[in-house]
């Protein structure tokens, strides 16, 4: 068992505070730098390892499909160790029991019989006593995940201070996850709206919706059906008001490129502007 930690000196306490502030600053800077949640979470675990000596960090987030917590990112483990990584019992479902809603500290993993996978991914915990610390990740009072780290025992180690720092980091992670979910939700709403508009346009410009049943109109419909499936350039000629733009839209929305934008350019206006520019003194 690890020896009882001695009380740190004032100098050591000051150094610890500076280290904590530096860690929190770096974590905040990472979360504000991009919306790539996977990359940001990995960088956060590496910062906790580099600055605070917290190794084998893991972030578990709630998976709605599986209805349980699952490993989202992990640092300090090989692929084989990640495959063997398990979630402590009582923490699989963040909505059940106090275990998922409160912090957990196991001072010596090797001496804890109830802790799962304490040997396969942690090496010799008997020769090098290590602690396990886990804190909940919450959004609006709801637990959505768990941040956990291993901590090698050292003199003057304060688990309360580690829990406090990790709780702040977990709060920042929760805000980042919430932001990503909101962005994803809004993006999906915009995509659904775009798909709806595209479907409406396809319906409006269906070939059978073109006005006219004459032999010539049937020939035009057949020609549109042919050229819309190719990448050939089509020239539509006719007097103003004869429906050239309508036919151009029909070609576009009946083609494989219908999901892309239909860009309309007034060539006559461009030519007029170009002529004025060239004729000006």
C-alpha positions in Angstrom: 0.0 0.0 0.0 1.3 3.5 -0.7 2.6 5.4 2.3 0.6 8.4 3.7 1.4 11.6 1.8 3.3 14.2 3.8 1.9 17.7 3.9 3.4 19.8 1.1 5.3 23.0 1.8 4.1 26.5 0.8 6.5 26.5 -2.1 5.2 23.1 -3.3 1.6 24.3 -3.0 2.4 27.4 -5.0 4.1 25.3 -7.7 1.1 23.0 -7.8 -1.3 26.0 -8.3 0.8 27.3 -11.1 0.8 23.9 -12.7 -2.9 23.5 -12.4 -3.6 27.0 -13.9 -1.2 26.2 -16.8 -3.0 22.9 -17.4 -6.4 24.5 -17.4 -5.2 27.2 -19.7 -3.8 24.7 -22.2 -7.1 22.7 -22.1 -9.2 25.8 -22.7 -6.9 26.8 -25.5 -7.3 23.4 -27.2 -11.1 23.4 -26.9 -11.3 26.9 -28.4 -9.0 26.1 -31.3 -11.3 23.7 -33.4 -14.5 21.7 -33.4 -12.7 18.4 -34.0 -13.9 16.8 -30.7 -11.9 13.6 -31.2 -8.6 15.4 -31.7 -9.3 17.9 -28.9 -10.1 15.1 -26.4 -6.9 13.3 -27.3 -4.8 16.4 -26.9 -6.4 17.1 -23.4 -5.4 13.6 -22.2 -1.9 14.2 -23.4 -1.8 17.5 -21.6 -2.9 15.8 -18.3 -0.2 13.3 -18.8 2.6 15.9 -19.6 1.7 18.5 -17.0 0.0 16.6 -14.2 1.6 13.1 -14.6 -1.7 11.5 -15.2 -1.1 8.5 -17.5 -3.4 6.1 -19.3 -6.2 8.7 -19.6 -9.5 7.6 -20.9 -12.7 9.5 -21.9 -15.9 7.6 -22.0 -19.0 9.2 -23.5 -22.6 8.0 -23.6 -23.5 6.0 -26.7 -27.2 6.3 -27.3 -27.3 3.4 -29.7 -25.7 1.0 -27.2 -27.3 2.8 -24.2 -24.1 2.7 -22.2 -20.7 4.4 -21.8 -18.1 3.5 -24.3 -14.4 4.6 -24.8 -14.3 7.6 -27.0 -10.5 8.3 -26.8 -7.7 6.8 -24.8 -4.0 7.8 -24.4 -1.1 5.8 -23.1 -2.4 2.4 -24.2 -1.6 0.1 -27.1 -4.4 -1.1 -29.3 -4.4 -4.4 -27.5 -4.7 -2.7 -24.2 -7.6 -0.5 -25.5 -9.3 -3.7 -26.6 -9.0 -5.1 -23.1 -10.0 -1.9 -21.4 -13.3 -2.3 -19.5 -15.6 0.0 -17.7 -15.8 -0.4 -14.0 -19.1 -2.1 -12.9 -21.8 0.4 -11.9 -20.5 3.0 -14.4 -21.6 1.5 -17.7 -24.9 3.3 -17.7 -24.5 7.0 -16.8 -28.2 7.2 -15.8 -28.1 4.5 -13.2 -26.9 4.8 -9.6 -24.6 7.3 -7.8 -21.5 5.6 -9.2 -21.8 7.4 -12.5 -22.7 10.8 -10.9 -19.9 11.2 -8.4 -16.1 11.1 -8.5 -14.3 7.9 -7.8 -10.8 7.5 -6.3 -9.1 4.1 -5.8 -5.7 4.9 -4.1 -4.1 1.6 -5.0 -5.5 -0.3 -8.0 -3.5 -3.5 -7.1 -5.2 -3.7 -3.8 -8.7 -3.2 -5.1 -10.4 -6.6 -5.8 -13.5 -5.1 -7.4 -11.6 -3.1 -10.0 -11.9 -4.6 -13.4 -8.9 -5.1 -15.7 -6.4 -3.8 -13.1 -3.6 -5.9 -14.5 -3.9 -6.4 -18.2 -3.6 -2.7 -19.3 -1.6 -1.3 -16.4 1.5 -3.4 -16.1 3.0 -4.2 -12.7 0.8 -2.2 -10.3 2.4 -4.1 -7.4 5.9 -2.8 -8.0 4.7 0.6 -9.0 1.5 1.4 -7.0 -1.0 3.5 -9.0 -4.2 5.2 -8.2 -7.3 5.4 -10.4 -9.3 8.6 -10.5 -12.5 9.1 -12.4 -14.9 12.1 -12.5 -18.2 12.5 -14.3 -18.7 14.6 -17.4 -21.9 16.5 -17.1 -24.1 18.8 -19.2 -26.8 20.7 -17.5 -26.8 18.3 -14.5 -27.0 15.2 -16.7 -24.0 12.8 -16.8 -22.9 12.1 -20.3 -19.5 10.5 -19.7 -16.6 9.8 -17.5 -13.0 11.2 -17.5 -10.6 8.7 -15.9 -6.8 8.6 -15.4 -4.2 6.5 -13.7 -1.9 8.3 -11.2 1.4 6.8 -10.0 1.8 7.3 -6.3 4.3 10.0 -5.2 5.0 11.7 -2.0 2.7 14.7 -1.1 0.1 13.5 -3.5 -3.3 15.0 -2.9 -6.2 13.1 -4.5 -8.6 15.9 -3.6 -6.6 18.4 -5.6 -6.5 16.0 -8.6 -10.3 15.5 -8.4 -10.8 19.2 -8.3 -8.7 19.8 -11.4 -10.2 16.8 -13.3 -13.7 18.0 -12.4 -12.9 21.4 -14.0 -11.5 19.7 -17.1 -14.6 17.4 -17.3 -16.8 20.5 -17.1 -15.0 22.0 -20.1 -15.2 18.7 -22.0 -19.0 18.6 -21.3 -19.4 22.1 -22.8 -17.4 21.1 -25.8 -19.5 17.9 -26.3 -22.7 19.9 -25.9 -21.5 22.5 -28.5 -20.6 19.7 -31.0 -24.0 18.1 -30.5 -25.8 21.4 -31.1 -23.7 22.1 -34.2 -24.4 18.6 -35.5 -28.1 19.0 -34.8 -28.3 22.3 -36.6 -26.3 20.9 -39.5 -28.6 18.0 -39.8 -31.6 20.4 -39.8 -30.0 22.4 -42.6 -29.3 19.3 -44.6 -32.9 18.1 -44.2 -34.1 21.5 -45.3 -31.8 21.4 -48.3 -33.0 17.9 -49.3 -36.6 19.0 -49.0 -36.0 22.0 -51.2 -34.1 19.9 -53.8 -37.0 17.4 -53.9 -39.5 20.3 -54.4 -37.4 21.6 -57.2 -37.2 18.1 -58.8 -40.9 17.8 -58.6 -41.5 21.3 -60.0 -39.2 20.7 -63.0 -40.2 17.1 -63.9 -40.3 16.6 -67.6 -44.0 15.7 -67.5 -44.7 19.0 -65.8 -43.6 21.0 -68.9 -46.6 22.8 -70.5 -47.5 21.5 -74.0 -48.4 18.2 -75.6 -47.5 19.1 -79.1 -45.2 16.9 -81.2 -42.4 19.5 -80.9 -42.7 19.7 -77.0 -42.5 15.9 -76.8 -39.4 16.0 -78.9 -37.9 18.7 -76.6 -38.8 16.5 -73.5 -37.0 13.5 -75.1 -34.0 15.7 -75.9 -33.8 17.0 -72.4 -34.0 13.5 -71.0 -31.1 12.5 -73.2 -28.7 15.4 -72.6 -29.5 15.6 -68.9 -27.7 12.3 -68.3 -24.5 13.4 -70.1 -21.9 16.1 -69.4 -22.4 17.7 -72.8 -22.7 21.4 -73.1 -26.2 22.5 -74.2 -27.0 25.7 -76.1 -30.6 26.9 -75.7 -31.7 29.5 -78.2 -34.9 31.5 -78.6 -36.5 34.9 -78.1 -36.9 36.5 -74.7 -39.8 34.9 -72.8 -39.9 31.6 -74.6 -38.8 29.5 -71.6 -35.0 29.0 -72.0 -34.4 29.2 -68.3 -37.2 26.8 -67.6 -35.7 24.2 -69.9 -32.2 24.8 -68.4 -33.6 24.1 -64.9 -35.4 21.0 -66.2 -32.1 19.7 -67.6 -30.3 20.5 -64.3 -32.9 18.9 -61.9 -33.2 15.8 -64.1 -29.5 15.2 -64.2 -27.1 13.4 -61.8 -25.9 16.8 -60.6 -29.4 17.8 -59.3 -28.1 17.9 -55.7 -25.6 20.7 -56.7 -26.6 24.4 -57.1 -28.2 25.8 -60.3 -26.2 28.9 -61.1 -27.8 31.4 -63.4 -25.7 34.0 -65.2 -27.1 36.9 -67.3 -24.6 36.7 -70.3 -26.2 39.6 -72.0 -25.6 41.8 -69.0 -22.0 40.6 -68.8 -21.4 41.4 -72.5 -23.0 44.8 -72.2 -20.8 45.6 -69.2 -17.7 44.4 -71.0 -18.6 46.5 -74.1 -19.0 49.6 -72.0 -15.7 49.0 -70.3 -13.8 48.6 -73.6 -15.4 51.6 -75.2 -14.8 54.0 -72.3 -11.9 56.5 -72.9 
